Amino acid sequence: MSDNLSRLVRIELDEASLVTASEVIVHERRIAVHDLLENNSFEPLADNTPVGKGPYHLLLSVHEKRLVFDIRQQNDELVGQLHLSMSPFRKIIKDYFMLCESYFEAIREAMPEQIETIDMARRAIHNEGSEILLERLKGKIEVDFDTARRLFTLICSFHLRNVS
């Protein structure tokens, strides 16, 4: 997966799938998409072999409690769609948001050591969510860990509440 064709060059989040968010959260989503586009590794598979020819466009959405990866070639030709149940992600996303809220609270009130401890826990939960995503994509879409982390961030954005 080292060639530059095995990558995403455009990512869209289905606006209808997103919760209403503040400008801060909308900005965070844009940053997550930008970071993902800057560095990613993405190869759709069928029977563990690459399908289509990249680079790829990805539309992420949630439909009937399922995460939908709509994957297309640059000419907009459909490569395929992958539907994943959101159930395996629900608890980890809930825990992640709880730690994010604690982190933002701690930034205002806590000692640096407490902030660092909460931030380490937040990153660990985020990594755990990324590992779940890697496992769910196995044999369907090949991604590296950093790409899975960034995709997990975008998956979380479908559930982001306005935290401050």
C-alpha positions in Angstrom: 0.0 0.0 0.0 2.9 2.3 -0.5 1.9 3.9 -3.9 0.2 7.2 -3.9 -2.9 5.7 -5.6 -3.8 3.9 -2.4 -5.1 7.0 -0.7 -8.0 9.3 -0.2 -7.9 12.7 -2.1 -11.4 13.8 -1.1 -13.6 13.2 1.9 -17.1 14.4 2.5 -19.3 14.0 5.6 -23.0 13.7 4.8 -24.5 16.9 6.3 -27.8 15.1 6.9 -26.0 12.5 9.1 -24.2 15.1 11.3 -25.7 16.5 14.5 -26.1 20.3 14.7 -22.9 21.7 15.9 -21.3 25.0 16.9 -18.7 26.7 14.7 -16.0 25.4 16.9 -17.0 21.8 16.3 -17.5 22.5 12.5 -14.0 23.8 12.5 -12.7 20.7 14.3 -14.4 18.5 11.6 -12.6 20.5 8.9 -9.3 20.1 10.6 -9.9 16.3 10.9 -10.7 16.0 7.2 -7.6 18.2 6.3 -5.3 16.1 8.5 -6.7 12.9 7.0 -6.2 14.1 3.4 -2.6 15.2 4.2 -1.5 11.7 5.2 -3.5 8.5 4.7 -3.4 5.0 3.3 -6.6 3.7 1.9 -7.2 0.6 -0.3 -10.7 -0.9 -0.8 -10.5 -4.7 -1.0 -12.7 -7.6 -2.3 -11.6 -11.0 -1.2 -8.5 -9.4 0.2 -7.5 -8.0 -3.2 -7.6 -4.4 -4.2 -10.6 -3.2 -6.2 -10.8 -0.2 -8.5 -8.0 2.2 -9.0 -7.3 5.1 -6.7 -6.9 7.6 -5.5 -10.3 7.6 -4.0 -13.1 9.9 -2.9 -15.0 8.9 0.3 -18.4 10.0 1.5 -19.1 9.1 5.1 -22.6 9.0 6.4 -24.8 7.2 8.9 -27.9 5.5 7.6 -30.3 3.4 9.7 -27.7 3.2 12.6 -25.0 2.0 10.1 -21.8 3.8 9.2 -21.7 4.0 5.4 -18.4 4.3 3.4 -19.3 5.3 -0.1 -16.1 4.9 -2.1 -15.5 6.3 -5.5 -12.7 6.8 -8.0 -11.6 10.3 -8.9 -14.0 10.2 -12.0 -16.8 9.6 -9.5 -17.3 6.0 -10.6 -18.6 3.9 -7.7 -16.0 1.5 -6.3 -18.3 0.2 -3.6 -20.1 0.9 -0.4 -19.4 -0.6 3.0 -22.0 -0.6 5.7 -20.8 -1.1 9.3 -23.0 -1.4 12.4 -22.4 1.5 14.8 -23.0 -0.8 17.8 -19.4 -1.8 18.4 -18.4 1.9 18.5 -21.2 3.2 20.8 -19.6 2.6 24.1 -16.1 3.6 23.1 -17.5 6.9 21.6 -19.5 7.6 24.8 -16.4 7.0 26.9 -14.3 9.1 24.6 -16.7 12.0 24.8 -16.8 11.7 28.6 -13.0 11.9 28.7 -13.1 14.9 26.3 -15.5 16.7 28.6 -13.3 15.9 31.6 -10.3 17.1 29.7 -11.9 20.5 28.7 -13.0 20.9 32.3 -9.5 20.1 33.6 -7.9 22.6 31.3 -9.8 25.3 33.2 -9.4 24.1 36.7 -6.9 21.3 37.2 -3.2 20.9 37.9 -1.0 20.1 34.9 -0.5 16.5 36.2 -4.2 15.9 36.2 -4.6 17.4 32.8 -1.9 15.1 31.5 -3.4 12.0 33.1 -6.9 12.7 31.5 -5.3 13.5 28.2 -3.4 10.1 28.2 -6.6 8.3 29.0 -8.4 10.2 26.2 -5.7 9.2 23.7 -5.8 5.6 24.9 -9.6 5.4 24.4 -9.2 7.0 21.0 -6.5 4.4 20.1 -8.9 1.7 21.3 -11.6 3.0 19.0 -9.1 3.1 16.1 -8.2 -0.6 16.8 -11.9 -1.5 16.7 -12.2 0.3 13.3 -9.1 -1.5 12.0 -10.7 -4.8 13.0 -14.0 -4.0 11.4 -12.3 -2.9 8.1 -10.1 -6.0 8.0 -10.5 -7.6 4.5 -12.7 -4.8 3.3 -10.6 -1.7 3.3 -6.9 -1.7 4.1 -5.8 1.3 6.1 -2.8 2.0 8.4 -3.2 2.9 12.1 -2.8 6.6 11.6 -5.5 6.6 8.9 -7.8 4.5 11.2 -7.2 7.1 14.0 -8.2 10.0 11.8 -11.2 8.1 10.4 -12.3 7.3 14.0 -12.2 11.0 14.7 -14.6 11.6 11.8 -16.8 8.8 13.0 -17.0 10.5 16.4 -17.9 13.7 14.7 -21.3 12.2 13.7 -22.1 12.1 17.4 -20.3 15.3 18.7 -22.2 17.3 21.1 -21.5 20.9 21.8 -18.9 20.8 24.5 -17.0 23.8 25.7 
